[in-house]
Amino acid sequence: MGLKIVPATLRKYRKTVIIRKGFNLEEIFEQVSFYYTCDIEVGVISKTTLDDGYETEYGYKLFFVSLEEAIQANEKLLNIDKIPWIERDLTVLRELHANSTK
């Protein structure tokens, strides 16, 4: 997304594995996602590089929101079939939020 992380702050957070039917119902889709926490260098933003697939199609853009705002925005997308990873991302966001309020 064009952000520069502070390498010394990079920490493994969580791993998820999703196995489901693919969009082509004859295929099995397996996705392994790794989540990390880190600090970023404030004010250092370079050009965003999106993949040629869904990231460009969906118009992904960098902007900053609170965990609560991210959760609320993702909850609005739960029933969109073309975005099956929203439930996974919401689980991680809710977990982060719960851990941040302890």
N, C-alpha and C positions, 0 to 999 in steps of 0.2 A: 504493500500500500504506500510505499515511499517513505516510510519512517525509518530512522536509524536507531537501532537498539544499543543500549549500553551492555556490551558483552558480559561483563562481570555480574550483571543482575539476572541473566537468563537462567530460569529454573524450570525443570519439568513439572507440569501440573497434573496432567491426566491423559489417558489414552482411551479411545472408544473404538469399538468394532461394530459395524452394522453389516448384516447379511440379510438380503431381501431379494425379491424378484426384481429384475431390471425393468426398464421402460418397455423393452421387448420382453414380453412375459415368458419367453422360452429361455431367457438368460438369468443367471444368478449374479447379483451385484454384491460385491464385498468392498467395504470402505473402512480403512484404518485411519483414524485421525489422532494426531498428537497435539496436545495443548500445552502451552508454555506461558509463564508470566515473565515480565521483564519491565525495565524502565526504558524510556525513550529519551533521546536528546531533544530537549525542548527547542522548538524553532527550526529544526532541521527536517525538511520535507523535500524529497526529490520526486521525480516524475513517477506516477503510479503506473505499474505494468500489469495489465489484466490479461488473462488467457483469452484466446479467440473464441471460446465457447460461451457458456452461460454468463460468465462475469461481465463480458462486454454486452451480451444480449440484455441482461438485466440492469445494465447501467450502474454497476458498483462504483461508489465514490467514497472517499475518505471523509469522515466527520466524527467529531467526538461527542459522546453522550454518556450519561451515567448508566450504571448497571440497570437501574430501575427503568430508564427510558429504553434501553436495548431489549429488556425483557418484554415491555409493553409493545414495542414495535414488532418483535418477532411473534408475539402471541396473535397479532392480527393476520399473520401469514400461515397459521397452522393448517388451514384447510385447502391450501393450494397444492394440487397434486404434483406440479412441476418443481416443488421445493421440498422434497421429502427429508432433507437434512435439518429442517427447522426444529423438529422435535428434539433431535440430538443436541443442537446448539442451545435450545432453551433449557435443557437439562443441565448443561454445563454452566450457562449463565446463572440459573437459579442456585446452583451449588456454590458458585463463586460469591453470589450475593449473601447466601446463608453463612458462608465462612467469613465474610468480611464484617458481618454484624455481631460476631461472637466476641 
